């Protein structure tokens, strides 16, 4: 059974930092792409950042320079370091992974709230 377990969300003041983690289990094939998406109330889910197996990264324009994605292939874990957080970063953050057969897996989501 495939599971993506996320952790690290919470409440933080504007300008603060959080680090999200997502660990995969039960995925047999090579994980090609790992990423983070987010969905704010009333909005569509959007890509925040993604990293390929060879460490090519992609970021949404809104988080460039503030967020950093990284991965540990051996541990099948992806991280999202978030700094200089803004209220508009408030959303449920979802971990996403794609394996070598093209199958896509999602985590259950973790809430990030940026508020004074």
C-alpha positions in Angstrom: 0.0 0.0 0.0 1.4 3.4 -1.1 1.5 6.1 1.5 2.8 9.6 1.4 3.1 11.0 5.0 3.4 14.7 5.3 4.5 16.7 8.4 5.7 20.1 9.4 2.6 22.3 8.8 1.2 24.7 11.3 0.6 28.3 12.3 3.4 30.8 11.8 3.5 34.6 11.8 4.3 36.6 8.7 8.0 36.5 7.9 8.4 33.2 9.7 9.6 29.9 8.4 8.4 26.3 8.2 9.8 23.1 6.8 7.5 20.5 5.3 8.5 16.9 4.9 6.9 14.0 3.0 8.0 10.4 3.2 6.9 7.8 0.8 6.4 4.1 1.5 5.1 1.3 -0.6 6.2 2.7 -4.0 8.1 0.0 -5.7 9.4 1.8 -8.8 11.8 4.7 -9.2 10.3 8.0 -8.1 11.0 10.4 -10.9 9.4 13.7 -9.8 8.6 14.9 -6.3 6.7 18.0 -5.6 4.5 20.2 -3.5 1.1 21.7 -4.4 -1.2 23.9 -2.4 -4.8 24.7 -2.4 -6.3 27.8 -0.7 -10.0 28.1 0.1 -12.0 28.8 -3.0 -9.0 28.4 -5.3 -7.6 25.6 -7.5 -4.8 23.5 -6.5 -1.5 24.9 -7.8 2.0 23.7 -8.2 4.4 25.3 -5.6 7.6 23.5 -6.4 8.9 20.2 -7.9 12.2 18.4 -8.2 13.3 15.7 -10.6 15.5 12.7 -9.8 18.5 14.7 -11.2 17.7 17.7 -9.0 16.2 19.9 -11.6 13.8 22.2 -9.8 10.7 24.2 -10.7 9.1 26.9 -8.6 5.9 29.0 -8.9 6.8 32.6 -9.4 5.1 33.5 -6.2 7.5 31.5 -4.1 10.8 31.9 -6.0 13.6 33.1 -3.7 11.6 32.2 -0.6 11.0 28.4 -0.8 13.5 25.7 -1.5 12.6 22.1 -2.5 14.9 19.2 -1.9 14.8 15.4 -1.9 16.5 12.4 -0.4 16.2 9.6 -2.9 17.5 7.0 -0.5 14.9 7.9 2.1 12.2 8.6 -0.5 11.5 11.9 1.1 10.9 15.4 -0.2 11.2 18.6 1.7 10.0 22.1 1.3 11.8 24.8 3.2 9.6 27.9 3.4 10.9 31.3 4.5 9.6 34.8 4.6 6.1 33.4 4.7 3.2 35.7 3.7 -0.5 35.4 4.6 -1.2 34.5 1.0 0.9 31.4 1.5 -1.9 30.1 3.7 -3.2 26.8 2.2 -3.3 23.1 2.5 0.0 21.8 1.1 0.0 18.4 -0.7 2.9 16.2 -1.4 3.0 14.7 -4.9 5.2 11.9 -6.4 5.3 10.4 -9.8 7.0 7.0 -10.5 8.7 5.6 -13.5 5.4 4.1 -14.8 3.8 7.5 -14.7 1.6 6.8 -11.7 0.9 9.7 -9.5 0.5 9.6 -5.7 -0.8 12.3 -3.3 -0.3 12.9 0.4 -3.3 13.7 2.6 -2.3 17.4 2.9 -1.0 19.5 5.7 -2.3 22.9 6.7 -0.1 25.9 6.7 -1.5 29.1 8.2 0.4 32.4 8.1 -1.2 34.9 10.4 -0.4 37.4 13.1 
